[in-house]
């Protein structure tokens, strides 16, 4: 059976898939990160299955997955993506362009994740 290519508007990553280890939800809730401190950083990701993400200038939602629960962090731009010829994975690079403020982060996570997937 052929594999289908998924089209995504959300880059949902575990730490193992490339979610930035420098980002800590508890730290952000106490003292919000400033986008100015992150605007020049480029991060790499590696996801299973073939996927296509929206390309700049269109933003993609940045979501962290921890033990099956989701946290909506904000927006990012996927600046590079490669669908590997074996069709088993997609890798790429992204940069963060917007952090949700803590209150909005909690509300967006509670309201915009599938039922039972909210971290909060």
Secondary structure, DSSP 4 states (H G I P E B T S, - for coil): -PPPPEEESEEEE-TTTT--TT--HHHHHHS---GGGTTT--EEEEEES-EEEPBTTS-EEEEEEETTEEEEEEEEEEEEEEE-TTSSEEEEEEEEEEEPPHHHHHHHHHHHS-TT-B--
